[in-house]
Amino acid sequence: MQSPELSNISDSYSLIPPLELVKAELEQVKQLINEQIFFSSGSKSDPNLERLLESLRTRGGKMIRPGLVLLSGKYYNSITDKHLIVAACIEMVHHATLLHDDVIDDGLQRRGKPTVNSIWGNESAVLLGDFLLSHVFKLSSELDPIVLKVIAESAIRLCEGELRQIVQKDNWQMTEPEYISVITEKSAALFSNSCYLGALLAKADESQAKLFSDYGLNSGIAFQITDDLLDIVGDEKRTGKTVGKDADKHKPTLAVIHLLNSVDKSERDKLIDTYLDGDNDKDKKAEFIEMLKDSGSLEYATAQAQKYISLAIQALDSLPQNHTKDTLIETAKLMANRAS
């Protein structure tokens, strides 16, 4: 009989359709994460700690990044225990950053549920993120040095990207290449390394592993462009998280950068003073969204996401066709179609 602590693994996240191909392995990844969190923490001796840790289980996501680890391995018909460990580490790094992001952004909802910080406070959310990262250190110690190095570099690049975004707050002079550079570090690098490690652990040669890395990088850029679009036009009931955070925190995103570059200096200054600097009420936010629509800025950002998806798919062109390759292509397309 399955232990009570692990009984709701399947209910704690909702797979996107392509990941059904590795559903059984993702179940093992989720179980591995739960074993790390619940069986090695001593939470059973402290009911309050147990309730806090339970919030990790009930806020599971779509498992896209660990899914990419597994799909990249499955392409070579080789998913090993090391794949499961890497996938668990990648997901815990990602989940830790979400906990920290919600504190930074004052997020109230994540994955359709109240955020940890909104229930337990910022201190608990930050420490819970740190708790997850500490388990990444522990679990990844079982891996080969080269794999451990890639995971560590992923975490470093992610944090550097987040720091760059923070220091660029209110920088309405940001260019599109600068924006792409920031989201590459804060988001896409983790996608890229997920795919790279999945292929590498399946004994792919370095040149083929690099193709998977390029696929993941471009897919991740498209994912983040789309995520930023959803922050503008998304429905909280559908996205499951607080929208409008980027505007409230004065973070330049691709659609906003495009709009500001499409007007003359006087109009640009007026837009910044009226809609981007300071706090906006609901009506002003609605007005600004209409401007983004009328200027073609939302359409432009959508087109750019599709461009990066095309680059991701092209990265796999030279690989022999099989069902897993088709699944990787389908997964990439879904990343950029979430805003449509």
C-alpha positions as CSV (number, residue, x, y, z in Angstrom):
1,M,0.0,0.0,0.0
2,Q,1.2,3.5,-0.9
3,S,2.2,5.6,2.1
4,P,-0.2,8.4,3.1
5,E,2.6,11.0,2.6
6,L,2.8,10.1,-1.1
7,S,-0.8,9.3,-1.8
8,N,-1.6,12.5,-3.7
9,I,1.4,12.7,-6.0
10,S,-0.8,12.4,-9.1
11,D,-3.2,15.1,-7.8
12,S,-0.6,17.7,-7.0
13,Y,0.2,18.7,-10.6
14,S,-1.5,18.8,-14.0
15,L,0.6,17.5,-16.9
16,I,0.5,19.2,-20.2
17,P,-0.5,16.6,-22.9
18,P,2.9,15.9,-24.4
19,L,4.4,15.0,-21.0
20,E,2.0,12.1,-20.8
21,L,4.8,10.2,-22.6
22,V,6.9,10.4,-19.5
23,K,4.1,10.4,-16.9
24,A,5.3,7.3,-15.1
25,E,8.8,8.7,-14.7
26,L,7.5,12.1,-13.6
27,E,5.5,10.2,-10.9
28,Q,8.9,8.8,-9.7
29,V,10.4,12.3,-9.8
30,K,7.6,13.7,-7.7
31,Q,8.0,10.8,-5.2
32,L,11.7,11.5,-5.0
33,I,11.0,15.1,-4.2
34,N,8.5,14.2,-1.5
35,E,10.9,11.7,0.0
36,Q,13.5,14.4,0.3
37,I,11.2,17.0,1.8
38,F,9.1,14.9,4.2
39,F,11.1,11.8,5.1
40,S,14.4,13.6,5.8
41,S,13.2,16.8,7.5
42,G,11.9,15.5,10.8
43,S,8.6,17.4,10.1
44,K,6.6,14.6,11.8
45,S,7.9,15.8,15.2
46,D,6.5,19.3,14.6
47,P,2.9,19.6,13.3
48,N,3.4,23.3,12.4
49,L,6.4,22.5,10.3
50,E,4.5,19.6,8.7
51,R,1.7,22.0,7.7
52,L,4.1,24.4,6.2
53,L,5.9,21.7,4.2
54,E,2.6,20.4,3.1
55,S,2.1,23.6,1.1
56,L,4.9,22.4,-1.2
57,R,2.9,19.3,-2.1
58,T,-0.3,21.1,-2.8
59,R,1.2,23.7,-5.1
60,G,2.8,21.4,-7.7
61,G,3.1,22.7,-11.2
62,K,3.1,21.3,-14.7
63,M,6.6,19.8,-14.3
64,I,7.8,21.1,-17.7
65,R,11.5,21.4,-16.8
66,P,11.8,17.9,-15.3
67,G,9.7,16.7,-18.2
68,L,12.3,18.1,-20.6
69,V,15.0,16.2,-18.8
70,L,13.1,13.0,-19.2
71,L,12.0,13.5,-22.8
72,S,15.6,14.4,-23.8
73,G,16.7,11.0,-22.3
74,K,13.8,9.1,-23.7
75,Y,14.7,10.3,-27.2
76,Y,17.6,7.8,-26.8
77,N,15.4,5.2,-25.1
78,S,17.4,5.7,-21.9
79,I,15.9,7.1,-18.8
80,T,18.1,6.2,-15.8
81,D,18.0,6.8,-12.1
82,K,20.3,9.8,-12.7
83,H,17.7,11.3,-15.0
84,L,15.2,11.1,-12.1
85,I,17.7,12.8,-9.7
86,V,18.5,15.6,-12.1
87,A,14.8,16.1,-12.9
88,A,14.0,16.4,-9.2
89,C,16.9,18.8,-8.6
90,I,15.8,21.0,-11.5
91,E,12.2,21.1,-10.3
92,M,13.3,22.0,-6.7
93,V,15.5,24.8,-8.0
94,H,12.6,26.1,-10.0
95,H,10.1,25.8,-7.1
96,A,12.5,27.6,-4.8
97,T,12.8,30.5,-7.1
98,L,9.0,30.8,-7.4
99,L,8.7,31.0,-3.6
100,H,11.3,33.8,-3.6
101,D,9.6,35.5,-6.6
102,D,6.3,35.7,-4.8
103,V,7.9,37.5,-1.9
104,I,9.6,39.9,-4.2
105,D,6.5,40.5,-6.3
106,D,4.0,40.4,-3.4
107,G,2.2,37.6,-5.3
108,L,-1.0,36.5,-3.8
109,Q,-1.9,33.5,-6.0
110,R,0.3,30.8,-7.5
111,R,-1.0,27.7,-9.4
112,G,-4.5,28.6,-8.5
113,K,-3.9,28.7,-4.7
114,P,-2.9,31.3,-2.2
115,T,0.9,31.8,-2.2
116,V,3.0,30.6,0.8
117,N,4.0,34.2,1.6
118,S,0.3,35.3,1.7
119,I,-0.5,32.6,4.2
120,W,2.6,32.1,6.2
121,G,4.5,35.3,5.7
122,N,7.6,36.4,3.8
123,E,10.0,34.9,6.3
124,S,8.5,31.4,6.0
125,A,8.4,31.6,2.2
126,V,12.0,32.7,1.8
127,L,13.2,30.0,4.2
128,L,11.1,27.4,2.5
129,G,12.8,28.2,-0.7
130,D,16.1,27.9,1.0
131,F,15.0,24.6,2.4
132,L,14.4,23.3,-1.1
133,L,17.7,24.5,-2.4
134,S,19.5,22.8,0.5
135,H,17.9,19.5,-0.6
136,V,19.2,20.2,-4.1
137,F,22.7,20.3,-2.7
138,K,22.2,17.1,-0.9
139,L,20.5,15.2,-3.7
140,S,22.9,16.4,-6.4
141,S,25.9,15.2,-4.4
142,E,25.1,11.7,-5.8
143,L,25.8,12.9,-9.4
144,D,28.9,13.0,-11.5
145,P,30.9,16.2,-11.1
146,I,30.1,17.4,-14.6
147,V,26.4,17.0,-14.1
148,L,26.6,18.7,-10.7
149,K,28.5,21.6,-12.2
150,V,25.8,22.2,-14.8
151,I,23.1,22.2,-12.2
152,A,25.1,24.6,-10.1
153,E,25.7,26.9,-13.1
154,S,21.9,26.8,-13.8
155,A,21.1,28.1,-10.3
156,I,23.8,30.8,-10.6
157,R,22.6,32.0,-14.0
158,L,19.0,32.0,-12.8
159,C,19.9,34.2,-9.8
160,E,22.0,36.5,-11.9
161,G,19.1,37.0,-14.3
162,E,16.7,37.8,-11.4
163,L,19.3,40.3,-10.0
164,R,19.7,41.9,-13.4
165,Q,15.9,42.3,-13.7
166,I,15.7,43.9,-10.3
167,V,18.4,46.4,-11.0
168,Q,16.8,47.2,-14.4
169,K,13.5,48.1,-12.7
170,D,12.3,51.4,-14.0
171,N,14.8,51.3,-16.8
172,W,12.5,52.3,-19.7
173,Q,15.5,52.7,-22.0
174,M,16.0,48.9,-22.0
175,T,16.4,47.5,-25.5
176,E,15.0,44.3,-26.8
177,P,18.4,42.5,-26.9
178,E,19.0,43.5,-23.2
179,Y,15.5,42.1,-22.4
180,I,16.3,38.8,-24.2
181,S,19.6,38.6,-22.3
182,V,17.9,39.0,-19.0
183,I,15.2,36.3,-19.6
184,T,17.8,34.0,-21.1
185,E,19.5,34.0,-17.7
186,K,16.5,34.1,-15.4
187,S,14.4,31.5,-17.2
188,A,15.7,30.0,-20.5
189,A,19.0,28.7,-19.1
190,L,17.2,26.3,-16.9
191,F,15.2,24.9,-19.8
192,S,18.5,24.7,-21.8
193,N,20.4,22.8,-19.2
194,S,17.4,20.5,-18.5
195,C,17.5,19.3,-22.1
196,Y,21.3,19.2,-22.3
197,L,21.6,17.0,-19.1
198,G,18.8,14.7,-20.3
199,A,20.6,14.0,-23.5
200,L,24.0,13.8,-21.9
201,L,22.9,11.3,-19.3
202,A,21.5,9.2,-22.1
203,K,25.0,9.0,-23.6
204,A,24.4,11.4,-26.4
205,D,27.6,12.8,-27.8
206,E,28.5,16.5,-27.1
207,S,27.3,17.7,-30.5
208,Q,23.9,16.2,-30.1
209,A,23.6,17.3,-26.5
210,K,24.3,20.8,-27.7
211,L,21.3,20.5,-30.1
212,F,19.1,19.7,-27.2
213,S,20.6,22.6,-25.3
214,D,19.7,25.0,-28.2
215,Y,16.2,23.5,-28.3
216,G,15.7,24.2,-24.6
217,L,17.2,27.7,-24.7
218,N,15.0,28.9,-27.5
219,S,11.9,27.2,-26.0
220,G,12.7,28.8,-22.7
221,I,13.0,32.3,-24.2
222,A,9.6,31.8,-25.9
223,F,8.1,30.5,-22.6
224,Q,9.2,33.6,-20.7
225,I,8.1,36.1,-23.4
226,T,4.7,34.4,-23.3
227,D,4.7,34.4,-19.5
228,D,5.3,38.2,-19.6
229,L,2.4,38.5,-22.0
230,L,0.1,36.6,-19.7
231,D,1.1,38.9,-16.9
232,I,-0.5,41.7,-19.1
233,V,-3.5,40.0,-20.6
234,G,-3.9,36.8,-18.7
235,D,-6.9,35.6,-16.8
236,E,-6.0,34.8,-13.2
237,K,-8.5,32.0,-13.3
238,R,-6.7,30.4,-16.2
239,T,-3.1,31.2,-15.4
240,G,-3.6,30.4,-11.7
241,K,-1.4,33.2,-10.5
242,T,-1.5,36.9,-9.8
243,V,-1.3,39.0,-13.0
244,G,-0.1,42.6,-13.4
245,K,3.0,42.0,-11.2
246,D,5.5,43.2,-13.8
247,A,3.7,46.5,-14.3
248,D,3.3,47.0,-10.6
249,K,7.0,46.3,-10.0
250,H,7.9,48.5,-13.0
251,K,9.6,45.7,-14.9
252,P,10.2,46.3,-18.6
253,T,8.8,43.5,-20.8
254,L,8.9,43.0,-24.5
255,A,5.5,44.4,-25.3
256,V,6.2,47.5,-23.3
257,I,9.7,48.0,-24.9
258,H,8.1,47.7,-28.3
259,L,5.4,50.3,-27.5
260,L,8.0,52.8,-26.2
261,N,10.1,52.4,-29.3
262,S,7.1,52.9,-31.6
263,V,6.4,56.5,-30.5
264,D,8.4,59.8,-30.5
265,K,10.2,61.1,-27.4
266,S,7.5,63.4,-26.2
267,E,4.8,60.6,-26.4
268,R,7.3,58.2,-24.9
269,D,7.8,60.5,-21.9
270,K,4.1,61.0,-21.5
271,L,3.5,57.2,-21.5
272,I,6.1,56.7,-18.9
273,D,4.8,59.5,-16.6
274,T,1.2,58.5,-17.0
275,Y,1.3,54.7,-17.0
276,L,4.7,53.3,-16.1
277,D,6.0,55.4,-13.2
278,G,4.1,55.2,-9.9
279,D,1.0,53.2,-9.1
280,N,-1.9,52.8,-11.5
281,D,-5.5,52.1,-10.8
282,K,-7.6,49.5,-12.6
283,D,-8.8,52.0,-15.3
284,K,-5.3,53.2,-16.2
285,K,-4.1,49.6,-16.5
286,A,-7.0,48.9,-18.8
287,E,-6.1,52.0,-20.9
288,F,-2.5,50.9,-21.2
289,I,-3.4,47.4,-22.3
290,E,-5.5,48.9,-25.1
291,M,-2.5,51.0,-26.1
292,L,-0.4,47.8,-26.3
293,K,-3.1,46.2,-28.4
294,D,-3.6,49.2,-30.8
295,S,0.2,49.7,-31.3
296,G,0.6,46.1,-32.3
297,S,3.0,45.6,-29.3
298,L,1.1,42.5,-28.0
299,E,1.0,41.0,-31.5
300,Y,4.8,41.7,-31.9
301,A,5.7,40.0,-28.6
302,T,3.5,37.0,-29.6
303,A,5.3,36.8,-33.0
304,Q,8.7,36.9,-31.3
305,A,7.7,34.0,-29.1
306,Q,6.7,32.1,-32.2
307,K,10.1,33.0,-33.8
308,Y,12.0,31.4,-30.9
309,I,9.8,28.3,-31.0
310,S,10.7,28.0,-34.7
311,L,14.4,28.2,-33.7
312,A,13.9,25.6,-31.1
313,I,12.3,23.2,-33.5
314,Q,15.0,23.9,-36.1
315,A,17.7,22.9,-33.5
316,L,16.3,19.3,-33.7
317,D,16.1,19.2,-37.5
318,S,19.3,17.0,-37.9
319,L,18.2,14.4,-35.4
320,P,16.5,11.3,-36.7
321,Q,12.7,11.3,-36.4
322,N,10.9,9.4,-33.7
323,H,7.9,9.7,-31.5
324,T,9.8,11.5,-28.7
325,K,11.1,14.1,-31.2
326,D,7.5,14.8,-32.2
327,T,6.6,15.2,-28.6
328,L,9.5,17.6,-28.0
329,I,8.2,19.7,-30.9
330,E,4.7,19.6,-29.6
331,T,5.9,20.7,-26.1
332,A,7.8,23.6,-27.6
333,K,4.7,24.8,-29.5
334,L,2.6,24.7,-26.4
335,M,5.0,26.9,-24.5
336,A,4.3,29.8,-26.9
337,N,0.6,29.2,-27.4
338,R,-0.5,29.7,-23.8
339,A,-1.4,33.3,-24.4
340,S,-3.6,32.5,-27.4
